[in-house]
Amino acid sequence: MRIGELDKLLVDLLSQDHPEITEVAALDKGHRRVRVGFASGAVATIMVREVQGPGVPSHSPYDIPKSVI
C-alpha cells in the first residue's frame, strides 16, 4: 500500500462516528499483517514493519513484540 492510500484509509476510518480501536490481532508470521477493528464496525488489515514508542522492546523488522498487541 502506498503512503497516500494508507493516509486516506486511516482518515476515512478515523472520521467515522466511532473510530475507537476495539481489536488488534496479528494474522501471520514473517511479513506481519495486523487486523485492526474499530467500534464503527470498520476493519483494516495492515502490514507492520516496526513498532516504536515507550516500553516497546527492541525487535527485528516484521517481528512485532507480543507485548504491543
C-alpha positions in Angstrom: 0.0 0.0 0.0 1.3 3.4 -0.8 1.6 6.0 1.9 -1.1 8.2 0.3 -3.5 5.3 0.2 -2.8 4.4 3.8 -3.3 8.0 4.9 -6.7 8.2 3.1 -7.8 4.9 4.6 -6.9 5.9 8.1 -8.6 9.3 7.7 -11.7 7.6 6.4 -11.8 5.1 9.3 -11.0 7.7 12.0 -13.5 10.3 10.7 -16.5 7.9 11.3 -18.7 8.3 14.4 -17.0 5.7 16.5 -13.3 5.5 15.5 -12.2 3.7 18.7 -10.0 0.7 18.2 -11.7 -2.3 19.7 -9.4 -5.2 18.5 -5.9 -5.7 17.3 -4.9 -9.2 16.1 -1.7 -10.5 14.5 -2.7 -12.6 11.4 0.6 -14.3 10.4 4.3 -14.5 10.9 7.1 -13.2 8.7 5.7 -10.1 7.0 3.4 -9.3 9.9 -0.1 -8.5 9.0 -2.3 -6.9 11.7 -6.1 -6.7 11.7 -7.5 -3.6 13.4 -11.1 -3.5 14.3 -13.0 -0.2 15.0 -16.1 0.5 17.1 -17.8 1.7 13.9 -17.5 -1.9 12.5 -14.8 -0.9 10.1 -11.8 -3.3 9.8 -8.3 -2.5 8.4 -5.5 -5.0 7.7 -2.1 -3.5 7.5 1.5 -4.9 7.4 3.7 -3.6 10.2 7.5 -3.5 9.8 8.4 -1.8 13.1 6.8 -0.6 16.3 8.3 2.3 18.2 7.4 4.0 21.5 7.8 3.9 25.2 8.1 0.4 26.6 8.5 -1.3 23.2 11.4 -3.8 23.3 14.0 -3.9 20.6 12.9 -6.2 17.7 13.8 -7.3 14.2 11.9 -5.9 11.2 8.4 -7.6 10.9 8.9 -9.4 14.2 6.4 -7.5 16.3 6.8 -8.0 20.1 3.7 -9.7 21.6 3.7 -7.1 24.4 2.5 -4.4 21.9 -0.5 -6.4 20.5 
